[in-house]
Amino acid sequence: MGVQETVLDRTTGPYLTVVLKLMALSFNRSPDLRRELYQRHNGTLEPFDSSYQFRTADGSTNLYLTIEGGRMRAGTGTVQNPHLTATCRDPAALRSFLSPFARSDPLNLLLDNSLSFEGNMSYLARLGHLTAVSRHRRWRRALKGAESAESVRQRGHSMLETSRAEKRRENLRCPRTKEVAVLDDPYLSRYTIDDFPRLKAMRAEFFGARGTVCTERPRLITEYYREHGFEADAEGREIDPELRQAGALHHLLVNKEPLIRDRALLPGTTTTRFPGVVIYPEMSAVGIWAELTTVSDRGLSPYHISAEDVDLLNQDIFPYWVDRNVREWTRREWNNARCQQLDERWVLYFMWKTAAVSHTIPDYPAVLERGLLAFREDAARREATAADERARNFYRATQIAIEGTLRYAERLAEKAEAMAAELDPGDPAQAERRGELLEMARICRKVPAGPAESLHEALSVILLIQIALHMENMNAGLSLGRLDTWLQPYFLRDVSAAQTEEERETVIRRAVELVGSFLLQCNDHLPLVPGVGLRLFAGSSSDMALTVGGVDREGNSAVCDMTYIVLKAAEMLTLRDPNLNARYHPKANSLEYLRRLCEVNVITTSTPSIHNDEAIIATLVNQGFALEDARDWGATGCVEPTSCGRHIGHTNCMLLNTVAAMEMALNDGYHPLIREQVGPHTGEVTDASRFDTFDKFLTAYKEQLGYLIGQSVEYNNLLGRAHQYLHPTPLLSSLIQGCLESSRDVIDGGAKYNSSGAALVSVADVIDSLLAIKQLVYEEKAVDFPTLLQALRDDFAGHEALHARIMKRVPKFGSDAAGTREMAEDIINFIYDEYQSKTNYRGGRYTSGFWSMSNHVVFGSLSGALPSGRKRGKAFTPGITPSASASPNLLDNIRTVAALDPLKMPNNIAFNVKLTPAPGEPHAEFVEHATTYAKTYFELGGMQMQFNMVTTETLRDAMEHPESYRNLMVRISGYNAYFVELNRDMQIELIERAEYR
């Protein structure tokens, strides 16, 4: 330890005591700052008391901060029963946390494990807000309000006109195939975005816009609960959770502002802003508390927010939810269980149920065919004959939720009529828009109450219900399903009314425009992502997966006219969301269809993700799904298969770091970053007598991995029980088969099929590490464990020869070398068996998959060097993709991944391939090249494949000139993102992926 560091450590306590006391003095003397110490209750401000304890891990420094009666006090020592105790790893971490010059986000310190805490995490976020306003008192002047739509549109047009990512080429043409009924050229090569001025303008507005925080939803639900009660009503009677949530949703939808966007063809908006950042305070929104005054200035994904909205969230909304959000209710109910503590160390596993249980697909075909009135009447009949109060409450709740949705549609009809009345029918431009608005009004008075009869009506139904569901459920992975298959009958009905070829062409063109408007309008909202989230999953949107192609319930090809219309819209718009997934059945779908999927990937650079329909159907059948239901699957969130309208799989309930178990196995259960004994004692690997065979080390690894799986499953089940009390979803439940029949909410297991899905991160790094240990330590005896451990601690510095030997002489997963596939199968089978042996809180099984969103990057940044040769802090490989050094031959990767058993990966995989054209290679040849690779992979049994068809050189240029690549889209590990919105670590990971031709 240097002299300077020793002095700083000794002076940390006195220095930070002065800092805290000066902060307290500022709050006590300044009326503006003192106002921040209050919360609003029943229309008046009252003190928001709280207390904090700050300490170093060795106990050498103890500081406190208390807020009581509207005054702040600070000093050295301890306080009794603080709301939050923050423990910093060392004095330097404590300075980073509290020093006004460090300006560190406390949640980022948690992520780095420089900081841990006991107590209510919401108070940590509130403390971040208080320190932010004390440092920057003029924050109100600095906030950036929302911009005008015209200025946003002009900026978007300018960005797209100068974008180096805009690809203009002559598309491939295709003669009519037996899969389509109407389209003479299924590829619709005659159309470009220039043929659709409306879509071009809406697209420009999308790319020119910045997210704006919308407080409408949290204001309305908090308003409702304050008036009607949450746990109990005004008379102290316990409130049924189902009825409570239905009442809040009804209140929200009845009072939500009915809006119709300029140029939009479909009615409704998710928020009052564009794009609006939706706030779910009952979930994880309090995490943004610390950034309310700075979020408009952060470098990555800044949001507009008004000073009025900051005050509303800080004083009215967040204080109400500090103890009622899912994370803190779970902590209080189960006394801060060990499984929850481990989740909050970030490097072991990440649990999505603290934020959402929305990864599913509603039964949209039933709503289109029957209308919501039929659902309401069904629930009313069942209520009348229900056997008990619980069932009656459930049926009553679904009726209340449906009624709110219908009322919202009626109010949109009134809004459309009012807007039309303000337009001049004598002005041609206004007359056209007036007609569109009156048509929207007609549609809203017909659907979703009754059945849809046209494509316009069907798309309106889906968008309206998606908006309503996003008022009930967080906008994370609530997916759209098989829109091409479901919309085809309505398209054919529209075509049947055409009398001439000109009218027929008008119908086709209108269908492309309607689908394009739908896709753009699905992008009118953004998930709320705090600063720490930008390290975890930067660039991610709401991940509303949309699925096309595959086979129908009878096993026949489901590819149709609407499949190609959706693909055309996706090609022209290059939107990251909805996350487009394509099913391809090697025995039922045409090569022309696969070629078109690859061409759209070439043009957009990264979408759609392509799935082997045959493999996934077999996997679902193996999980207990009826064959017809297995065939009717769609992707949710990223790539996960869900049987549409009948399955609650919460397919992204957790992301688990499999490398963490490797670090624990190498250290007898101790985790180096956390600096705690996390897992069971499995022995010191330096004890040669105890670890005299590779199988004994492999057993130790599996024991550590099994422990982490068990802890994460336990926490997921606790969170699920929290949702059962805090957040039933009666509207979603009415739209999932099995719930009305069983009188049970989806969160209580009412769906026909129930499961929970886990994503295993970094498995290729684990396989490569095990291969290295087996070969070098046990087979060749080229290195012993003490030497290997020292090399890992030194990040291979001074051990260059060993590192070179690992990188050059040890075969890796993806090389197709002997033994690599068997090692992979061993680990994958173990993981599968572990999860399948677990039962979730709804009575279903756990499923395992191998994709990583972007957690392979952040988990890698928090992990040390590995026996595989990967250096400290480097990203792990994404999904189940082989490392960049595995093989220079893509076919080796393809053979390795395709050989894995899909039945053992029921939550799907992400196999990432960076494929680029050779210099001067014509478009048609490159598309054929990509198609051949994909066809080979799927014929070998491969489960899923996703492309990045952008060169490393282009990605490097985009890092240097982000202003020229606003719409450059990339595939991470399951979801799409715009490259310029990713953090630097994620950009580098994409650049360093192996590039094949």
C-alpha positions, 0 to 999 in steps of 0.5 A, spaced: 500 500 500 502 506 497 503 512 502 498 516 498 493 511 499 494 510 506 493 517 508 487 517 504 484 511 507 486 515 514 482 521 512 476 518 509 472 518 515 473 525 517 473 528 510 466 524 509 464 526 515 465 534 513 462 532 506 455 529 510 455 535 515 455 540 509 450 537 505 445 537 511 447 544 513 445 545 505 438 542 506 437 545 512 438 552 510 435 552 503 428 552 502 428 549 495 433 543 498 429 542 504 423 541 500 426 535 497 426 532 504 418 531 504 413 527 500 406 529 498 400 525 502 393 527 501 395 533 497 399 536 503 407 536 504 409 532 510 416 529 512 419 523 509 423 520 514 429 516 513 436 514 516 442 511 513 448 508 516 455 508 512 461 503 513 467 500 511 467 492 510 472 492 516 468 497 520 474 502 521 469 507 518 462 508 521 458 514 518 450 516 519 445 521 515 438 521 518 432 525 515 427 527 521 421 532 521 424 535 515 431 536 517 437 532 516 443 530 520 449 527 519 456 525 523 460 519 525 457 513 529 451 509 528 444 509 528 439 504 531 435 501 525 437 504 519 432 504 513 439 502 509 446 500 511 451 501 506 457 497 506 463 499 502 469 494 500 474 499 502 475 507 504 476 508 496 469 505 495 466 509 500 469 516 497 466 514 491 460 513 494 459 519 498 464 524 495 461 530 491 467 530 486 466 522 485 459 522 482 458 515 482 451 512 481 450 507 487 447 502 483 453 502 479 457 501 485 453 495 487 454 492 480 461 492 481 461 489 488 464 495 491 458 496 495 453 492 498 447 494 503 442 491 508 435 494 508 430 497 503 434 498 496 429 504 494 432 508 500 439 507 496 436 510 490 432 516 494 439 518 497 442 518 490 437 523 488 438 527 494 446 527 493 444 529 486 440 535 487 445 538 493 450 538 488 447 541 482 442 546 485 440 549 478 437 542 475 431 545 474 433 550 469 438 544 466 432 539 464 430 538 457 423 538 455 420 535 449 421 537 442 416 539 437 414 533 432 416 537 426 423 538 429 424 531 431 421 529 424 426 534 420 432 531 424 430 524 423 430 526 415 437 529 416 440 523 419 437 518 415 439 522 408 446 522 411 446 515 414 451 510 411 447 504 414 441 506 409 442 500 404 439 502 397 439 496 392 435 492 387 432 487 391 431 480 389 425 478 385 421 471 386 415 468 382 409 466 385 410 460 390 405 455 392 405 458 399 401 465 397 395 466 394 395 473 392 402 476 391 405 475 384 412 477 387 412 475 394 418 479 395 414 485 393 421 487 390 417 493 386 416 497 393 421 501 397 420 506 403 419 512 398 413 509 395 410 510 402 411 517 404 407 516 410 411 511 413 417 515 411 415 521 415 413 516 421 420 513 420 424 519 420 420 521 426 422 515 430 429 516 428 429 523 430 426 522 437 429 522 444 425 518 449 421 522 454 418 520 461 411 520 461 408 520 468 401 518 466 400 511 468 404 512 475 400 518 477 393 514 475 395 508 479 397 511 485 392 516 485 387 510 485 390 506 490 391 512 495 383 513 494 381 506 495 387 503 499 392 497 497 392 492 503 386 495 506 380 499 504 378 505 508 374 501 513 380 496 514 377 491 510 383 487 506 382 488 499 382 482 494 388 483 490 385 481 483 379 486 484 384 491 487 388 490 480 382 490 476 380 497 479 386 500 478 387 498 471 379 500 469 381 507 473 387 508 468 384 506 462 378 510 463 382 516 465 388 515 460 388 521 455 385 518 448 391 520 443 391 519 435 398 520 433 399 525 427 399 520 420 398 514 424 393 509 421 391 506 427 388 509 434 391 509 441 398 511 444 401 507 450 403 514 453 402 521 452 409 522 449 413 520 443 416 515 444 414 515 452 418 512 457 413 508 461 413 508 469 412 502 473 413 504 480 410 497 483 416 494 479 423 497 478 422 504 477 424 506 483 431 505 480 431 511 476 430 515 482 437 517 483 437 520 476 431 524 476 435 530 475 441 528 471 437 523 466 436 528 461 444 529 460 447 522 461 451 520 455 447 514 453 440 513 452 438 520 455 431 522 456 427 528 456 423 529 463 420 536 466 421 539 472 414 538 474 414 530 473 421 530 477 417 533 483 411 528 481 415 522 482 420 524 487 414 527 492 408 523 490 409 517 487 416 513 489 414 515 496 408 511 496 411 505 493 418 504 497 415 498 501 410 496 495 414 494 490 416 487 488 423 487 490 422 490 497 415 486 499 419 480 497 425 482 502 420 484 508 416 478 507 422 473 507 426 476 511 431 478 506 433 471 504 440 469 502 437 467 495 435 475 494 442 477 497 446 473 492 441 476 486 443 483 489 451 482 488 449 482 480 455 477 478 451 471 479 444 471 476 439 477 474 432 476 476 427 479 471 421 478 476 423 484 480 421 488 474 416 483 470 412 477 468 410 479 461 413 474 457 407 471 453 403 471 447 395 473 448 390 469 445 389 474 439 386 470 434 380 469 439 379 476 440 379 477 433 374 472 432 369 473 438 370 480 440 371 482 448 364 483 449 364 475 448 369 474 453 366 479 458 359 475 457 363 468 458 366 471 465 359 474 467 356 467 466 362 463 470 361 468 476 354 467 476 355 459 478 362 460 481 363 455 487 367 460 492 368 467 493 375 467 490 373 464 483 367 470 483 372 475 485 376 473 479 371 473 474 368 480 476 375 482 476 376 480 468 370 483 467 372 490 470 378 490 466 375 488 460 370 494 461 376 499 462 379 496 455 372 497 451 371 504 454 378 506 452 376 504 445 370 508 445 374 514 448 378 514 442 372 514 437 370 520 440 377 523 440 377 521 432 371 524 431 373 530 434 379 531 430 375 530 424 370 535 426 376 540 426 378 539 419 376 542 412 372 537 408 374 542 402 381 542 403 384 535 399 389 534 404 385 535 410 379 531 407 383 525 406 386 525 413 378 527 416 376 520 412 382 516 416 380 519 422 372 517 421 374 510 419 378 510 426 372 512 429 368 507 426 373 501 427 373 503 435 366 503 435 366 496 432 372 493 435 375 490 440 368 489 442 366 485 437 369 481 431 374 484 426 372 483 419 378 487 415 385 487 416 385 494 418 380 492 424 384 486 426 391 490 426 387 496 430 384 490 435 391 488 436 394 495 437 389 497 442 389 491 446 397 491 446 396 498 449 391 496 455 396 490 456 402 495 457 398 499 462 397 492 466 404 489 465 411 492 464 413 493 457 418 487 457 417 481 452 409 482 452 409 479 445 405 479 439 405 472 436 404 469 429 401 475 426 402 473 419 398 467 420 392 470 424 392 476 419 392 472 413 384 471 413 383 478 413 387 480 408 384 475 403 377 478 405 380 485 403 382 482 396 376 478 395 372 485 395 377 488 389 374 488 382 380 490 378 387 489 378 388 496 380 384 495 386 387 489 387 394 492 387 391 498 392 389 493 397 396 490 397 399 496 397 394 498 403 396 492 407 404 494 407 402 501 409 397 498 415 403 493 417 408 498 417 404 503 421 402 498 426 410 496 427 412 504 427 406 505 432 409 499 436 415 503 437 411 509 441 414 507 448 420 505 451 422 501 457 425 505 463 432 503 463 436 506 469 444 508 468 446 501 471 441 498 466 445 501 460 451 496 463 446 490 463 442 491 457 443 497 453 440 498 446 434 494 448 427 496 447 420 493 449 422 486 445 415 485 443 417 479 439 413 478 432 413 471 429 412 469 422 412 462 418 413 455 420 407 450 420 400 451 422 396 446 427 395 441 422 403 441 420 402 444 413 406 450 411 403 457 414 407 461 410 403 466 406 402 473 403 402 476 410 408 473 411 412 476 405 408 483 407 410 483 414 417 481 411 417 487 406 415 492 412 421 490 416 426 490 411 423 498 409 423 500 416 429 497 419 426 497 426 429 493 432 422 492 435 418 488 434 423 483 435 422 479 428 423 472 429 422 467 423 420 459 423 423 455 418 421 448 417 426 444 413 421 439 410 414 444 410 417 451 408 420 453 401 427 455 399 424 461 396 422 463 403 428 461 407 432 465 401 427 471 403 429 471 410 436 471 409 435 477 404 432 481 409 437 480 414 442 482 409 438 489 408 437 490 415 444 487 417 440 483 423 433 481 422 429 476 423 432 471 427 431 464 424 428 458 428 428 451 426 421 449 426 421 442 426 426 442 432 422 447 436 416 443 435 419 436 438 422 440 444 415 443 446 412 436 445 417 433 449 415 438 455 408 436 455 405 440 450 400 437 445 402 436 438 397 441 435 399 446 441 406 445 440 406 447 432 402 453 434 408 457 437 411 464 437 417 467 440 417 471 446 422 477 448 428 474 445 428 467 442 424 463 447 418 459 444 411 460 447 405 456 445 400 462 443 395 464 447 395 458 452 402 458 455 405 462 461 412 461 461 416 467 463 421 465 459 426 470 461 425 469 469 433 469 470 439 470 467 445 465 470 452 466 470 455 459 469 462 462 469 461 464 476 460 457 478 467 456 475 470 461 479 467 458 485 469 451 484 476 454 483 476 457 490 472 452 494 466 456 493 469 463 495 467 468 489 473 473 488 469 479 486 464 478 492 469 476 497 465 472 500 464 464 501 458 464 496 457 456 495 459 450 498 466 448 500 468 443 494 475 443 496 481 447 494 483 445 487 491 445 489 490 439 494 492 434 488 490 428 492 483 431 493 483 433 485 487 427 482 482 426 477 478 431 472 472 428 474 472 430 481 473 437 479 468 437 474 463 434 480 466 440 484 464 445 478 457 442 477 456 442 485 457 450 485 453 450 479 447 446 482 447 451 488 447 457 484 441 454 480 437 452 486 438 459 489 436 463 483 430 458 483 428 459 490 428 467 489 424 466 483 419 462 486 419 468 492 418 473 487 412 469 484 409 469 490 410 476 491 406 478 484 401 473 486 399 478 492 402 485 489 400 484 481 395 479 479 393 481 471 386 480 470 386 483 463 391 478 461 388 472 464 382 473 460 386 472 454 390 466 456 386 459 455 385 456 461 384 461 466 377 463 465 376 455 465 380 454 472 378 461 475 385 462 476 389 468 474 395 467 470 400 468 476 396 463 480 397 457 474 391 458 471 394 458 464 393 451 460 401 450 460 405 453 465 413 453 466 419 458 467 425 459 463 432 460 464 437 463 460 444 460 461 450 465 460 457 464 458 456 456 457 461 456 451 467 459 456 465 454 461 466 448 456 472 451 453 475 452 460 473 445 462 477 443 456 483 446 458 483 444 465 482 437 462 488 437 457 493 441 460 492 439 468 490 432 467 492 429 461 498 432 459 500 435 466 503 441 463 501 445 468 498 444 475 493 447 479 497 452 483 500 455 477 494 455 473 491 459 479 496 464 479 496 465 472 489 467 472 490 472 478 495 475 474 491 475 468 496 471 464 501 477 465 508 473 466 505 467 464 505 468 456 507 461 454 501 458 458 496 463 455 499 461 448 499 454 449 491 454 451 489 459 445 493 455 440 493 447 442 487 446 446 481 445 442 475 449 443 467 448 443 466 450 435 472 447 432 468 440 431 474 437 434 474 430 438 471 431 445 469 438 445 462 436 443 462 431 448 464 436 454 458 441 451 453 435 452 455 433 459 454 440 461 448 442 457 445 435 460 447 437 467 443 444 466 437 441 463 436 435 469 437 441 474 432 445 472 427 440 470 427 437 477 425 444 480 417 446 480 415 453 480 410 457 484 405 456 479 406 448 479 410 448 472 417 446 470 423 450 469 426 450 462 433 451 460 436 455 454 442 458 452 442 466 450 444 472 454 441 478 452 447 482 453 449 480 460 455 476 457 458 483 456 457 485 463 458 478 467 464 478 463 466 485 465 465 483 473 469 476 472 476 474 472 481 471 467 479 464 465 482 457 464 480 458 457 485 463 456 480 469 456 482 475 459 480 479 466 474 483 464 473 481 457 466 479 454 464 472 454 461 469 448 454 471 446 449 465 447 451 458 445 456 461 440 463 459 440 469 463 441 472 467 436 478 463 436 474 456 436 475 455 428 476 460 422 471 455 418 464 457 420 462 450 418 466 447 424 461 452 428 455 450 424 456 442 425 458 443 433 452 447 434 447 443 430 449 437 433 447 439 440 440 436 442 434 441 442 430 437 447 435 439 452 435 446 450 427 447 451 428 455 452 432 455 446 439 458 444 442 464 440 447 462 435 450 468 433 454 469 426 457 475 423 457 473 416 459 479 411 460 479 403 467 478 400 469 485 396 465 486 390 460 480 391 453 481 388 447 482 392 444 476 389 450 471 390 451 473 397 444 472 399 445 465 396 451 464 400 447 466 406 442 461 404 446 455 403 449 456 410 442 457 413 440 451 410 445 446 411 445 448 419 437 447 419 438 440 415 443 438 420 438 439 426 440 446 428 435 450 433 436 457 431 441 462 428 441 469 428 446 474 423 450 480 423 451 482 416 455 488 417 463 488 417 468 489 422 470 495 419 463 498 418 462 497 426 469 501 427 467 506 423 460 507 427 464 507 433 468 513 430 462 517 427 456 515 431 452 521 427 453 517 421 450 510 423 443 512 427 439 506 424 445 501 424 442 495 427 445 489 430 443 483 433 446 482 440 444 475 443 436 475 442 434 482 441 436 487 436 439 494 438 442 500 434 449 500 434 450 507 436 446 506 443 450 500 446 455 502 451 462 501 449 464 494 452 458 492 448 460 495 441 467 492 442 464 485 443 460 485 437 467 488 433 471 482 436 466 477 434 469 472 428 467 475 421 466 469 416 465 470 409 
